[in-house]
Amino acid sequence: MKRFGQVASAEKPTTKVSTKGQVILPSAIRQRRAWGAGTLLTVEETADGVLLKPVPAFPETRPQDVFGVLPHPGKPKTLEEMNAGVLAEARRRHARD
């Protein structure tokens, strides 16, 4: 007889919603996803059902969010000065090889 949480190979895993609204994810899925106790998941309702995704460890960062965060003492470099600096570093690295 099949117990709760056990699944025959041809069947899809099933679970029950508890009286508290809790759902137990089958251990095979938790292990494949490396979702241990305390893993935060986002819950998204879709046309096909409910989608669970782990919350990213760090929020997404866009270049415009951090551009200019580090102060630079002095006046900004010109494009010509930047190109010259890149060329000098390339020559230095080439000479080292």
PAZAPA-4460 file (N, C-alpha, C; in steps of 0.05 Angstrom, whole numbers, plus 32768, in hexadecimal, padded with zeros to 4 digits):
% residues 97
    n_x    n_y    n_z   ca_x   ca_y   ca_z    c_x    c_y    c_z   seq   type   mol
   8011   7FE8   8000   8000   8000   8000   8012   8019   8000     1      M     A
   800A   802C   7FF0   801A   8045   7FED   8014   8058   8005     2      K     A
   8029   8062   8011   8025   8075   8027   8028   8091   801C     3      R     A
   801F   80A5   802C   8021   80C1   8025   803F   80C7   801F     4      F     A
   8044   80D5   8009   805F   80DD   8001   806D   80C8   7FF0     5      G     A
   8063   80B0   7FEE   806F   809C   7FDD   8061   809D   7FC2     6      Q     A
   8070   8099   7FAD   8065   809B   7F92   806F   8084   7F80     7      V     A
   805D   8078   7F72   8065   8065   7F5E   8073   8073   7F48     8      A     A
   8086   8066   7F3A   8097   8074   7F26   8087   8081   7F10     9      S     A
   8070   8076   7F08   8061   8081   7EF2   804E   8097   7EFB    10      A     A
   804A   809A   7F15   8037   80AF   7F1F   8046   80C8   7F26    11      E     A
   8036   80DE   7F26   8042   80F7   7F2E   8040   80F9   7F4D    12      K     A
   8053   8106   7F5A   8052   8108   7F77   8039   8118   7F7F    13      P     A
   802E   8111   7F96   8017   811F   7FA1   801C   8126   7FBE    14      T     A
   800E   8139   7FC7   8010   8141   7FE3   7FF5   814C   7FEC    15      T     A
   7FF1   8152   8005   7FD8   815D   8010   7FDD   8178   801C    16      K     A
   7FC8   8188   801B   7FC9   81A2   8029   7FBE   819D   8045    17      V     A
   7FCE   81A5   805A   7FC5   81A0   8075   7FB0   81B4   807D    18      S     A
   7FA5   81B0   8095   7F90   81C3   809F   7F9C   81DF   80A4    19      T     A
   7FB7   81E0   80A6   7FC5   81FA   80A9   7FCD   8206   808F    20      K     A
   7FC7   81F8   8078   7FCE   8202   805E   7FEA   81FB   8056    21      G     A
   7FF7   81E8   8065   8012   81E0   805F   8012   81C9   804A    22      Q     A
   8027   81C9   803A   802B   81B4   8026   8047   81A9   802A    23      V     A
   8049   818E   802A   8062   8181   802C   806B   817A   8010    24      I     A
   8083   8184   8008   808E   817D   7FEE   809C   8161   7FF0    25      L     A
   8099   8150   7FDD   80A6   8136   7FDE   80C4   8139   7FE1    26      P     A
   80D0   8127   7FF1   80ED   812A   7FF8   80FE   8128   7FDF    27      S     A
   80F6   8118   7FCB   8107   8116   7FB2   8109   8131   7FA5    28      A     A
   80F3   8140   7FA4   80F3   815B   7F97   8104   816E   7FA8    29      I     A
   8101   816D   7FC3   8111   817F   7FD4   812E   8179   7FD1    30      R     A
   8135   815F   7FD0   8152   8158   7FCD   815D   8160   7FB2    31      Q     A
   814E   815C   7F9C   8158   8164   7F82   815C   8182   7F81    32      R     A
   814B   8191   7F8D   814D   81AF   7F8D   815F   81BA   7FA3    33      R     A
   8168   81A9   7FB5   8178   81B1   7FCC   8169   81C6   7FDD    34      A     A
   814F   81C0   7FE1   813E   81D1   7FF1   813C   81C5   800D    35      W     A
   814E   81CE   801F   814D   81C5   803B   8139   81D4   804B    36      G     A
   8137   81CC   8064   8125   81DA   8077   812C   81F8   8078    37      A     A
   8118   8209   8077   811D   8225   8078   8121   8233   805D    38      G     A
   8122   8224   8047   8125   8230   802D   810D   8242   8027    39      T     A
   8112   825A   8020   80FC   826D   8019   80F5   8269   7FFB    40      L     A
   80DB   8267   7FF6   80D1   8263   7FDB   80BD   8278   7FD4    41      L     A
   80BE   8282   7FBB   80A9   8294   7FB2   8093   8282   7FA7    42      T     A
   807A   828C   7FAA   8063   827D   7FA2   8055   828D   7F8D    43      V     A
   8052   8282   7F74   8046   8291   7F5E   8030   8280   7F53    44      E     A
   8019   828C   7F50   8002   827F   7F44   8004   8282   7F26    45      E     A
   8002   826C   7F18   8003   826C   7EFB   7FE9   825F   7EF0    46      T     A
   7FE6   8260   7ED6   7FCE   8254   7EC9   7FCE   8236   7ECD    47      A     A
   7FE6   822A   7ED0   7FE7   820D   7ED3   7FE8   8204   7EF0    48      D     A
   7FEB   8216   7F03   7FEC   820E   7F1F   7FFC   8221   7F2F    49      G     A
   800C   8217   7F41   801C   8227   7F53   803A   8221   7F4E    50      V     A
   804A   8236   7F4C   8066   8234   7F46   8076   823C   7F5F    51      L     A
   8088   822A   7F68   8099   8230   7F7F   80B5   8234   7F75    52      L     A
   80C2   824A   7F7D   80DE   8250   7F75   80EC   825A   7F8E    53      K     A
   8106   8252   7F91   8115   825C   7FA8   811A   827A   7FA5    54      P     A
   8119   8288   7FBC   811E   82A4   7FBD   813D   82A8   7FB8    55      V     A
   8145   82B9   7FA6   8162   82BD   7FA1   8170   82C7   7FBB    56      P     A
   8189   82BE   7FBE   8198   82C6   7FD6   819D   82E4   7FD6    57      A     A
   81A0   82F0   7FBE   81A5   830C   7FBC   8191   8318   7FA8    58      F     A
   8187   8330   7FAE   8175   833C   7F9A   8183   8342   7F80    59      P     A
   8174   8341   7F6A   817F   8347   7F50   818A   8363   7F50    60      E     A
   81A2   8367   7F45   81AF   8381   7F43   81B2   8388   7F26    61      T     A
   81A9   83A0   7F20   81AD   83AB   7F05   81C4   83BF   7F05    62      R     A
   81D2   83C2   7EEE   81E8   83D5   7EEE   81E0   83F1   7EF7    63      P     A
   81C8   83FA   7EF0   81C1   8415   7EF8   81BC   8417   7F16    64      Q     A
   81B9   8400   7F24   81B5   8401   7F41   81D0   8406   7F4F    65      D     A
   81E6   83FF   7F43   8200   8402   7F50   8213   8415   7F41    66      V     A
   820C   841E   7F2A   821D   842F   7F1B   8224   8448   7F2B    67      F     A
   823D   844E   7F2D   8246   8466   7F3B   8246   8463   7F59    68      G     A
   8243   844B   7F64   8242   8448   7F81   825D   844D   7F8E    69      V     A
   8272   8444   7F80   828D   8448   7F8B   8298   8463   7F83    70      L     A
   829E   8474   7F96   82A8   848E   7F8E   82C4   848D   7F82    71      P     A
   82C9   849F   7F70   82E3   84A1   7F63   82EE   84BD   7F6A    72      H     A
   8305   84BE   7F78   8310   84D8   7F7E   831C   84E5   7F64    73      P     A
   8318   84FE   7F61   8322   850B   7F49   830F   850D   7F33    74      G     A
   8318   8518   7F1D   8306   851B   7F06   8303   8501   7EF6    75      K     A
   82ED   84FD   7EE8   82E9   84E5   7ED9   82FE   84E3   7EC2    76      P     A
   8305   84CA   7EBB   8318   84C5   7EA5   830A   84CA   7E8A    77      K     A
   8319   84D3   7E77   830E   84D6   7E5C   830F   84BB   7E4E    78      T     A
   8301   84B8   7E38   8301   84A0   7E29   831D   8499   7E1F    79      L     A
   832C   84AD   7E17   8347   84A9   7E0E   8359   849F   7E25    80      E     A
   8355   84AA   7E3D   8365   84A0   7E54   835E   8483   7E5B    81      E     A
   8345   847C   7E59   833C   8461   7E5F   8348   844E   7E4A    82      M     A
   8347   8455   7E30   8352   8445   7E1B   8370   8441   7E1F    83      N     A
   837E   8456   7E26   839B   8455   7E2B   83A1   8442   7E42    84      A     A
   8391   8443   7E57   8395   8432   7E6E   8391   8414   7E67    85      G     A
   837C   840F   7E57   8377   83F3   7E4E   838F   83E9   7E3D    86      V     A
   8398   83FA   7E2B   83AE   83F2   7E19   83C7   83ED   7E2A    87      L     A
   83CD   83FE   7E3D   83E5   83FB   7E4E   83E3   83E1   7E5D    88      A     A
   83CC   83DA   7E68   83C9   83C1   7E77   83CC   83A9   7E64    89      E     A
   83C1   83AA   7E4C   83C4   8395   7E39   83E2   8391   7E31    90      A     A
   83F0   83A6   7E2E   840D   83A4   7E28   841C   8398   7E3F    91      R     A
   8415   83A0   7E57   8422   8396   7E6F   841E   8378   7E72    92      R     A
   8405   836F   7E6D   83FF   8352   7E6F   840D   8342   7E59    93      R     A
   840D   834E   7E41   841A   8340   7E2B   8438   833D   7E30    94      H     A
   8445   8352   7E3B   8462   8351   7E41   8468   833C   7E57    95      A     A
   8455   8338   7E69   8458   8325   7E7F   8457   8308   7E75    96      R     A
   8448   8303   7E60   8445   82E8   7E55   845D   82E0   7E46    97      D     A
***
